[in-house]
Amino acid sequence: MGKTLIAFYSRAGENYANGSKVMLEVGNTEVAAQYIAGFVEADMFKIDQVKKYSEDYTECTAQAKMDQSMNVRPELTQYLDSIDEYDTIYLGFPNYWGTMPMAVFTFLERYDFTGKTIRPFVTHEGSMFGDSIEDIKKLCPGATVEEGLSIHGADVRGYRFTIKKWVNR
Protein backbone atom coordinates (compact mmCIF):
# COMPACT_ATOMS: atom_id res chain seq x y z
CA MET A 1 0.00 0.00 0.00
CA GLY A 2 1.39 3.38 -1.02
CA LYS A 3 1.77 6.51 0.98
CA THR A 4 -0.48 9.54 1.23
CA LEU A 5 0.39 13.10 0.21
CA ILE A 6 -1.29 16.35 1.19
CA ALA A 7 -0.44 18.89 -1.52
CA PHE A 8 -1.92 22.34 -1.03
CA TYR A 9 -1.76 25.94 -2.14
CA SER A 10 -2.56 28.54 0.50
CA ARG A 11 -2.10 32.24 0.92
CA ALA A 12 -1.65 34.16 4.15
CA GLY A 13 -1.86 37.92 4.34
CA GLU A 14 -4.90 40.02 3.55
CA ASN A 15 -7.88 37.84 2.66
CA TYR A 16 -11.60 38.28 2.17
CA ALA A 17 -13.84 36.80 4.86
CA ASN A 18 -17.57 37.29 5.39
CA GLY A 19 -17.66 40.58 3.50
CA SER A 20 -14.54 42.12 5.06
CA LYS A 21 -10.80 42.05 4.54
CA VAL A 22 -8.85 40.31 7.31
CA MET A 23 -5.18 39.53 7.90
CA LEU A 24 -4.30 35.84 8.18
CA GLU A 25 -1.02 34.57 9.56
CA VAL A 26 -1.80 31.14 8.09
CA GLY A 27 -3.96 30.76 5.00
CA ASN A 28 -7.31 28.99 5.25
CA THR A 29 -6.32 26.12 2.99
CA GLU A 30 -3.20 25.48 5.05
CA VAL A 31 -5.34 25.30 8.20
CA ALA A 32 -7.51 22.65 6.50
CA ALA A 33 -4.39 20.77 5.32
CA GLN A 34 -3.03 20.75 8.89
CA TYR A 35 -6.32 19.30 10.13
CA ILE A 36 -6.13 16.54 7.51
CA ALA A 37 -2.54 15.82 8.57
CA GLY A 38 -3.82 15.32 12.10
CA PHE A 39 -6.23 12.62 10.92
CA VAL A 40 -4.15 10.69 8.39
CA GLU A 41 -0.48 9.76 8.17
CA ALA A 42 0.79 11.73 5.20
CA ASP A 43 3.62 13.78 3.78
CA MET A 44 2.83 17.46 3.26
CA PHE A 45 3.84 19.57 0.29
CA LYS A 46 3.05 23.26 0.01
CA ILE A 47 2.57 24.40 -3.58
CA ASP A 48 4.22 27.80 -3.58
CA GLN A 49 5.05 29.98 -6.54
CA VAL A 50 8.36 31.80 -7.01
CA LYS A 51 6.70 35.08 -7.99
CA LYS A 52 4.40 35.72 -5.06
CA TYR A 53 1.11 37.53 -5.36
CA SER A 54 0.73 40.78 -3.47
CA GLU A 55 -0.17 40.67 0.23
CA ASP A 56 -2.88 43.20 -0.63
CA TYR A 57 -6.10 41.28 -1.35
CA THR A 58 -7.29 43.50 -4.22
CA GLU A 59 -3.90 43.41 -5.96
CA CYS A 60 -3.64 39.65 -5.39
CA THR A 61 -6.99 38.98 -7.02
CA ALA A 62 -6.07 41.18 -9.98
CA GLN A 63 -2.75 39.34 -10.39
CA ALA A 64 -4.47 35.94 -10.13
CA LYS A 65 -7.10 36.96 -12.68
CA MET A 66 -4.41 38.16 -15.09
CA ASP A 67 -2.47 34.88 -14.72
CA GLN A 68 -5.64 32.92 -15.39
CA SER A 69 -6.59 34.99 -18.44
CA MET A 70 -3.09 34.46 -19.87
CA ASN A 71 -3.10 30.73 -18.91
CA VAL A 72 0.18 31.23 -17.01
CA ARG A 73 1.99 28.35 -15.35
CA PRO A 74 3.98 29.97 -12.55
CA GLU A 75 7.27 28.41 -11.56
CA LEU A 76 7.12 26.76 -8.15
CA THR A 77 9.65 27.30 -5.37
CA GLN A 78 10.15 23.54 -5.11
CA TYR A 79 9.02 20.32 -6.74
CA LEU A 80 8.72 16.76 -5.55
CA ASP A 81 11.20 14.39 -7.18
CA SER A 82 8.34 12.03 -7.92
CA ILE A 83 4.83 11.11 -6.78
CA ASP A 84 5.32 7.41 -7.56
CA GLU A 85 5.26 6.37 -3.89
CA TYR A 86 1.84 7.99 -3.28
CA ASP A 87 -1.49 6.26 -3.87
CA THR A 88 -3.69 8.99 -2.40
CA ILE A 89 -3.25 12.73 -2.84
CA TYR A 90 -5.28 15.24 -0.87
CA LEU A 91 -5.21 18.32 -3.09
CA GLY A 92 -6.14 21.61 -1.44
CA PHE A 93 -6.52 25.11 -2.83
CA PRO A 94 -8.59 28.27 -2.55
CA ASN A 95 -11.05 29.03 -5.34
CA TYR A 96 -9.48 31.69 -7.55
CA TRP A 97 -11.80 33.01 -10.24
CA GLY A 98 -13.86 29.85 -10.48
CA THR A 99 -11.05 27.28 -10.40
CA MET A 100 -7.66 26.53 -8.83
CA PRO A 101 -4.78 29.00 -8.62
CA MET A 102 -2.56 28.63 -11.67
CA ALA A 103 0.30 27.31 -9.50
CA VAL A 104 -1.87 24.23 -8.84
CA PHE A 105 -2.13 23.73 -12.60
CA THR A 106 1.71 23.85 -12.70
CA PHE A 107 1.86 21.17 -9.99
CA LEU A 108 -0.70 18.87 -11.63
CA GLU A 109 0.88 19.12 -15.08
CA ARG A 110 4.30 18.15 -13.77
CA TYR A 111 3.41 14.63 -12.63
CA ASP A 112 1.66 11.52 -13.91
CA PHE A 113 -1.37 10.85 -11.69
CA THR A 114 -2.37 7.62 -13.47
CA GLY A 115 -3.65 5.14 -10.90
CA LYS A 116 -3.68 7.74 -8.11
CA THR A 117 -6.69 8.77 -6.05
CA ILE A 118 -7.12 12.53 -5.73
CA ARG A 119 -9.24 13.86 -2.88
CA PRO A 120 -9.72 17.59 -3.53
CA PHE A 121 -10.61 20.18 -0.90
CA VAL A 122 -11.30 23.84 -1.55
CA THR A 123 -11.63 26.95 0.60
CA HIS A 124 -13.86 29.71 -0.67
CA GLU A 125 -16.14 32.56 0.32
CA GLY A 126 -19.21 31.27 -1.48
CA SER A 127 -18.04 29.98 -4.87
CA MET A 128 -17.34 26.40 -3.75
CA PHE A 129 -15.38 24.31 -6.33
CA GLY A 130 -16.36 26.26 -9.44
CA ASP A 131 -14.84 24.40 -12.42
CA SER A 132 -11.87 23.02 -10.48
CA ILE A 133 -13.08 19.39 -10.31
CA GLU A 134 -13.51 19.30 -14.09
CA ASP A 135 -10.09 20.93 -14.48
CA ILE A 136 -8.46 18.31 -12.23
CA LYS A 137 -10.07 15.52 -14.25
CA LYS A 138 -8.78 17.05 -17.52
CA LEU A 139 -5.25 17.47 -16.13
CA CYS A 140 -5.15 14.02 -14.48
CA PRO A 141 -7.09 11.72 -16.85
CA GLY A 142 -5.70 8.51 -15.37
CA ALA A 143 -6.59 9.40 -11.78
CA THR A 144 -9.67 8.68 -9.74
CA VAL A 145 -10.99 12.03 -8.52
CA GLU A 146 -13.15 11.45 -5.47
CA GLU A 147 -15.89 13.67 -4.11
CA GLY A 148 -14.25 16.73 -2.66
CA LEU A 149 -14.80 18.82 0.43
CA SER A 150 -15.89 22.44 0.10
CA ILE A 151 -14.96 24.62 3.08
CA HIS A 152 -16.15 28.17 3.72
CA GLY A 153 -12.75 29.78 4.26
CA ALA A 154 -13.72 32.27 6.95
CA ASP A 155 -15.10 29.39 9.04
CA VAL A 156 -12.31 26.85 8.40
CA ARG A 157 -11.39 26.53 12.09
CA GLY A 158 -14.94 25.33 12.77
CA TYR A 159 -14.66 22.58 10.13
CA ARG A 160 -12.38 20.25 12.10
CA PHE A 161 -15.10 17.63 12.70
CA THR A 162 -16.41 17.90 9.13
CA ILE A 163 -12.87 17.42 7.79
CA LYS A 164 -12.37 14.40 10.05
CA LYS A 165 -15.63 12.83 8.79
CA TRP A 166 -14.62 13.45 5.18
CA VAL A 167 -11.11 12.02 5.66
CA ASN A 168 -12.54 8.88 7.28
CA ARG A 169 -15.06 8.15 4.49
N, C-alpha and C positions, 0 to 999 in steps of 0.2 A: 504494500500500500504506500502510495506516494505522500509527500508532504503537502502542507497547506501554506499558501501565501496570501497575505493581505497587502494589496497594492492600492495606494490611494493618492489622490491629489487633494490638497487642502490649502486654504489661504487664511492666514491670520491678518491682523490689521483691521482697517475700517470695513465693516460689513453692514448689510442691510438686515434688519430684524424687526418684524412686526411693525413696519411702517416708519422705522427710525434707523439712523445710522448709529452703530455701536462699535467699540474697539474690542477686538478679540485677541487675547494672547496666544490662544490655540484655535485653529480653524475648526468649524463644526464637523467637517468630514473626518478630521484627525481624531476628534473626540469619539465619534462613532467607531472608527478603526481601533482605537484603544479599548473600547468596550468589547468589540469582537475578539481582540487579542486576549482579553480576560476570560473568554468563554471557550476558546479553541486554541490548541497548540499550533502556532503558526509563525513563520518568518514575516517580518514587516518590511515593506519597501515604500518609501515616500517618492511619488512621482513629482519631481521639482524641475522647473525649467531654468535654464541659464539666465535668460533675460527675464527678470521678474516683472510682474505687473506692478503698477503703482500701489502704494499703501492707501491712497485715496480711493474710496469706493467708486465714485463717478468716473475718475480717470481709468481705473481698473476695468470697469465694464465697457468703456469705450475701446480700450486696448484689446480686450477679449473679443468684442464684436468685430473689430477690424481684422484680427487674426482669423476669425471664423469666415468672414467674407472673402478673405484672400486664400483660404484653405491652407494656412500656414501649419507647418509641423515644427514646433519649437524644439531646439536642442535641449536635452535633459542634462542635469548636473551629474547624473550617474546612470548606469545601466546595469542590469543583472547580466552575469556571464551567460546564463541560460535559464529557462524555466522548465527544463526537462524533468527535474526531480519533483515537480509539483503536479498533483492531480486536481486540486481544487484551488481556485483563485477567487478570493473576495476582492471585488473591484469597486472602490469608492471614489466619489467625485461630487462636487457641487454641480447643479444645473447652471450652465452658462448658455444663455441665448437658445434654449430649447434642446440642448444636448450636452455632451461632455466638454470640458476644456480641451483645447487643441493639443495640449501636452499629453493628455490621455490617448488621443489618436496616435501620437508619436510612439508611446509605450506599446499600444496594441499592435501597431504595424511592424514593430521590431521583432516580434517573436511568433513562433508557430504554436497556436493554441489547439491544434488538432488533438482530440481525445481528452481535452481538459474540461472541467466543469467550472463555469464562471458564475459567481453569485454576486450580482451587482447591488450596490446600495448608493443612494443619492441623497444629498441634503439640498433643500430648496426653501423658498419662501412662498410657495403656492403653485409652482409649475411642475412639480413631481418629476417624472423621468423625461418628459418631452419625447424626443425622437431617439434618445440615447440607447434604448434596448435594441431598436432596429439597427442603429449604427454599430453596436457591438456585434450583432449577428452578421452584418456585412463584412466587418473587419476580421472576424474570427469564425469563418464558415465551418470549420471542423470541430468547433467547441459546442458543448451543451450549455446553453445560457438559461439558468434557472430563474424562477420568479424572484424579482428583486425586492428590496426594502426601500420604501420612500420615507424620508425623515424630514419633518419640518425643522429646518436648521436652527431657528431661534429657540426651539424646545428640545434640542438634542440631548441635553443632560437628563431630561425626563423620559427618554426612550430606552433606558438601560434594560428594563424588563422586556420590552417589545423586541429589542435587538437579541436578547438571550433566547426568546421564543423562536425567532426567525433562524438564528444560528443552529438551534437544536432540532429544526424540522427535518 
